[in-house]
Amino acid sequence: MSSPDRWRPSVTVAAVICDGGSPARYLLVEEHTPEGLRLNNPAGHLDAGESPQQGVVREALEETARVFTPQALVGVYLARFQRPASATSAGEDITYLRLAYCGTVGDELPGLALDTGIVRTLWLTAEEMRASAARHRSPLVLQCLEDHLAGRRYPLEIVSTDASVLAQPPQLPARTDNAGFRRTTTAMSRIAPFHLAFAVADLASTRAFYGGLLGCAEGRSSPEWIDYNLFGHQIVAHLAPARADVHHNEVDGHDVPVPHFGVVLEWDQFHSFAARLREQGVKFVIEPGVRFAGQVGEQATMFFKDPSGNALEFKAFKDIGQLFAK
């Protein structure tokens, strides 16, 4: 069979979240669908460049505003969804491949908006979920519940993601100027990756922020640290709860937090990234805008903090040659 005609399932990830109470309650989302309001696990499509674990952490954060920590795989499921054609829309026939993970969540993060289409989150007991089966978005909601209650747990390592899948920075042609600074006229590329180690208060919220919200691919990790790929650079979050106060310096009329770190992006990449952060409800320390307008070093910039209070700055130059200009 030719490749364009080959059948392919749509891969999704789902979070099965139980509060461990008596009776136990499960965290669901109520969301808009063409069939009306429906109940679902925090779930969604696996994005390119991420592992299933990263995907489920991201989806849970986007749909519940809570940090989800996967502890085990509950199961892998196939289900077919069919929607007949109507006068206003074409029919659909989609088979979903769902990887469902169980784990724990923290409290709802203040100021973080729920994903588009999500009306609210709610906790239901197993009996309440069974009674509301007609309102479930998928039969897999109930199947995941029953499997979780039956004690089905598989180690996270059973699902392996090869490094070739994880997000990688684009490889752009570069040239070397007289100072040995490799660049292109539109974007920096093929520069030796920097390494930065920084302190965080806890690893669960760090995973949700860097892996989920920012979409950084996770590398090696231990109970005390996590490696991340930040636009091709290696950053390592180290567990070190005690932190000193952040200092501020005035730069072009703004109080800039010190220390801070980040990446110089392409101009269009900066603005699309800023738009995505706004959609996620990120609270900016310094809103996205232009610094040194009409001067040497004119640049777009924005500042925000991770859950541990580390300040990040992302910036962009229309003319990357201005990066080190005096």
Secondary structure, 3 states (H helix, E strand, C coil): CCHHHCCCCEEEEEEEEECCCCCCEEEEEEEEECCEEEEECCEEECCCCCCHHHHHHHHHHHHHCCCEEEEEEEEEEEEEEEECCCCCCCCEEEEEEEEEEEEEECCCCCCCCCCCCEEEEEEEEHHHHHHCHHHECCCHHHHHHHHHHCCCCECHHHCCCCCCCCCCCCCCCCEECCCCCEECCCCCCCCCCCEEEEEECCHHHHHHHHHHHCCCEEEEEECCEEEEEECCEEEEEEECCCCCCCEEEEECCEEEEECEECCEECHHHHHHHHHHHHHCCCCEEEEEEEECCCCCCCEEEEEEECCCCCEEEEEECCCHHHCCCC
